Amino acid sequence: MNFNLTEAIEVLERTPQTLQLFLSGLSDGWLTCNEGEGTWNVREVIEHLIEGEKNNWIPRLEFILAEGEHAPFPSFDRYAHLYQASARSFEKSLLEFIAIRTHNIARLEELVKDEPSLERTGSHPAFGVVKVRELIATWAVHDMTHIAQIVRVMASRYVTDVGPWHEYLGILNRK
């Protein structure tokens, strides 16, 4: 098993700053491009990450620690951020993500202090029994998934513009 709480937190701590450094100040063309109907643009991914910080990771962790397997924790609507457009600027969204993630990491460190805490189990509404360590590992990999998604979506904006180099650009060929 590769999971290490300290290492997972390293990723969780760096994601907001990574996204801020990479995305802050970019033209709207980069932030609103997508891969076609039913796909998300950069702005939507950031709103999804904020929604997850508010309603997924820490709330589920708290639920597991309080309820164990007695009841499934509430479902998370992965598409909730799409139902109502955010009125805030993209820069403010990035700042909100940084603030809430900073708070959530502190909360994670308060709640999970030792190895036995990582082995506590809860009930996922679709998967059944899950461990705290699996939830935290998923949180870190979820970050990496969306960082990769953002880069892929942005790269695909230039898919026809790179001409014959397309075959050498793995990101455009899903390699």
N, C-alpha and C positions, 0 to 999 in steps of 0.2 A: 504494500500500500504506500502511495507517495504523498498522501495528504499531510500537510504540516500547517497548523494554524498561523504561525508567524509568516510563513511564505504566502499563504492565501491573503493575509492582511496586507502584505507588501503590494500585491496586485491591486487589491481594493483601494488602497491609499493612493496609488499612482494613476488610476484610471481618470479621475476628474481633471487632474493637472495635465495628463497626456492629451485629453480631448481639448482642454482649453488652449494649450500650446499649438495644437495642430489646427484647430478650427476657428479660434478667435480672430476676428477681422477679415475673414474670407468673404469674397463676393457672394451675393445671393445665389448665383448660378451654381456654386458648389454646394450650397446648403439645401437647395430645393430640387436638385436632380434626383432621379430614382431609376430603377431598372425596369419600369413599366407598370402597368395597372396592377394594383394590389400589393405593390412594394413600398417600402418606406424610404423617405429622404432623410438627410442628416438631421434636420430639425425634429422630425418625428421620432428618430431613434433617441435623441436627447430627451424628449418629452417622455418616451417610454422608460428610459432609465430613471427619470425623476419619479414617475408613477411607481416603479418597482421599489424605489427607496422609501416611498411613503406607505405602500400597501402590500409589499411582498416580503422582503428578506427579514427585517427585524420583527415585524408583526408575526410572521410565521415562527421565528425563533422563540419569541416570547410565548406564543401559543403552545409550542412543543414543550417548553420548560414548565409551563403551568398545567397543561392538560395531559401530556404524554400521549398515549394511544387511545384515550377514552373517547375522543371525538375527533373527526377530521378537521384540520384547520381550514379556514375559509378559502374558497377558490380565489385565484388572482386572475383578473381580466387583462390579458396581455394586450388587448386592443383599446383599453379605456382611454388612452391618450388621444385616440382618433375621433372620439365622440364630440369633443368640444375643442375648437382651436384655441391655442394659448394666445393671449393678448400681449404677453411680454415679449421683449426683444430677445433675439437669440443669445446675445451677451448676458442678459439677465437670467435666461434659462441655464446657461453654463454656470453662472454664479450660484444659482439655487441648487444645482446638482452638487457643486463643491460643498456648499454649506450643509446640505442634508446628509451627504456621504460622510463628511467629517463627524457629524453628530452620530450617525449610525455606526461608524467604526468604534467610537468611544463606547457606545451602548453595547456593541458586540463584545468588547473587551471587559465590560462590567458583567455581562451575562455568562460568558464562557471563560472560566479561569483555569480549568484543569482538564485532563484527559477524560475523566468520567463524564463530564458535561458533554463532551463531543460524542459520546456513545449513547446519550439519551435518545429516545425514539418518540416519534409522533406519527400521526396518520395523515397522509396526503390524500386529498379527495379522489385522485385518479390512480395513484401508484400504490397506495396502501402504506405499509410501515416504511418510514425513512429515518435516518439518523441525522443528528445535528451536524456532524462532520460532512455528510452528503449535501445538506442544505448550503453550508458555507462553501464547499468546493464548487457547487453549482453556481453560486453567486459570483465567484471569481471567474469561472469559465464563461458565464453569461457576459461578464464585462469583455472578455477577450473576443467572444462571438460578435458582440456589437462593434467593437473596435475594428475587427476584420470586415464586418458588413459595411461600415462607414467608408473604409478605404476602398473596398471593392466597388461600391456604388459610385464613389467619386471617380475612380479609374475608368469605370464603364462609360462615363460621360464622354471620354475621348476615344471610345472604341473604334470609331471610323476615322478619327483624326490621326492616328498613329501610322496609318498606311500599312506597308508591308512588315513593319516591326511587330505587328499584332501577334504573329506566331511565336515571338520570343518573350512575350510579356505574359507570364504565367497567371497573373491576376485576371487578365482578360480571357484566359482559357480555362479558368477554374483549376489551376495546377499549383 
